[in-house]
Amino acid sequence: MNEEIDLVLETTKESMDAAIEHLEKEFIKIRAGRANPSMLSSVMVEYYGSMTPLSQVSNINTPDARTLSVQPWEKSLLGEIETAIMNANLGFNPMNNGETVIINVPPLTEERRIQLVKQAKAETEDAKVGVRSARQEANKEIKSLEVSEDLEKNAEIDIQELTDSYIKKIDALLEVKEAEIMKV
């Protein structure tokens, strides 16, 4: 019967890992003043009639900390890329030099930094909700198993300890991201 409990714990751990993984991906999208190719990950370009991610029709580089360079594989896409970046509402003003699209990443204002911290906290809260729902699901599964009361209580304690450790990891990730955003 212990194998079933171990399986529930393993599944719960995987769900919690997925919540943290998702949080890390969301944190990458929140820019902290430095240019990063992932800032353009949400940009979609019309390419031969279908919407395609920008990274699949061009090379995105960071020549320096404040500049993004987008070099399309087909020069005919320059205008499309420029329009797509503007329409993505990222706060960038792309410039086209005939070869590449250059984006100067503006320095963050204090107000914008505070907004980004709020956004990071919201993403953190979503991750915590994911961890807690994984805990809730695990507790339901444990109760549905036909095991002794002692095993059930011990499993619930293990699940709670797992939950607490993941919540601490999430808080630590937020602390790092907050420091990164607020650093001028």
Residue pairs with C-beta under 8 A, 6 or more apart in sequence:
1 145
1 146
1 147
1 151
2 151
4 145
4 147
5 142
5 145
5 147
5 151
5 155
8 138
8 141
8 142
8 145
8 155
9 138
9 155
9 158
9 159
9 162
11 138
11 141
12 134
12 135
12 137
12 138
12 159
12 162
13 162
15 130
15 131
15 134
15 137
16 130
16 131
16 134
16 162
16 163
16 166
18 130
19 127
19 128
19 130
19 131
19 134
19 166
19 170
20 127
20 166
20 169
20 170
20 173
22 126
22 127
22 130
23 123
23 124
23 126
23 127
23 170
23 173
24 173
26 123
26 126
27 120
27 123
27 173
27 177
28 36
28 38
28 41
29 38
29 39
29 41
29 42
30 116
30 119
30 120
30 123
30 177
30 181
31 39
31 105
31 108
31 116
32 108
32 116
32 177
32 180
32 181
32 183
33 105
33 107
33 108
33 181
33 183
33 184
34 65
34 66
34 105
35 62
35 64
35 65
35 66
35 67
35 68
35 103
35 105
36 62
37 55
37 60
37 61
37 62
37 68
39 68
39 90
39 105
40 54
40 55
40 60
40 68
40 70
40 85
40 88
40 90
41 53
41 54
41 55
42 88
42 90
43 53
43 54
43 81
43 84
43 85
43 88
43 90
44 51
44 52
44 53
44 54
44 84
44 88
45 51
45 52
45 53
45 54
45 57
45 77
45 80
45 81
45 84
46 52
46 80
46 84
47 56
47 57
47 77
47 80
54 60
54 70
54 81
54 84
54 85
57 72
57 73
57 74
57 77
57 81
58 70
58 71
58 72
58 73
58 77
58 81
59 70
59 71
59 73
60 68
60 69
60 70
60 71
61 68
61 69
61 71
62 68
62 69
63 69
66 104
66 105
66 107
67 102
67 103
67 104
67 105
68 92
68 102
68 103
68 105
69 100
69 101
69 102
69 103
70 81
70 85
70 94
70 100
70 101
70 102
70 103
71 99
71 100
71 101
72 78
72 81
72 100
72 101
75 98
75 99
78 96
78 98
78 101
79 96
81 94
81 101
82 94
82 96
82 101
85 92
85 94
85 101
85 103
86 92
86 93
86 94
91 106
92 103
92 105
93 103
93 104
94 101
94 102
94 103
95 101
95 102
95 103
95 104
96 102
108 116
108 181
113 181
113 182
116 181
117 178
117 181
117 182
120 174
120 177
120 178
120 181
121 174
121 178
124 170
124 171
124 173
124 174
127 170
128 167
128 170
131 163
131 166
131 167
131 170
132 163
134 163
135 159
135 160
135 162
135 163
138 159
139 156
139 159
142 152
142 155
142 156
142 159
143 152
145 152
147 155
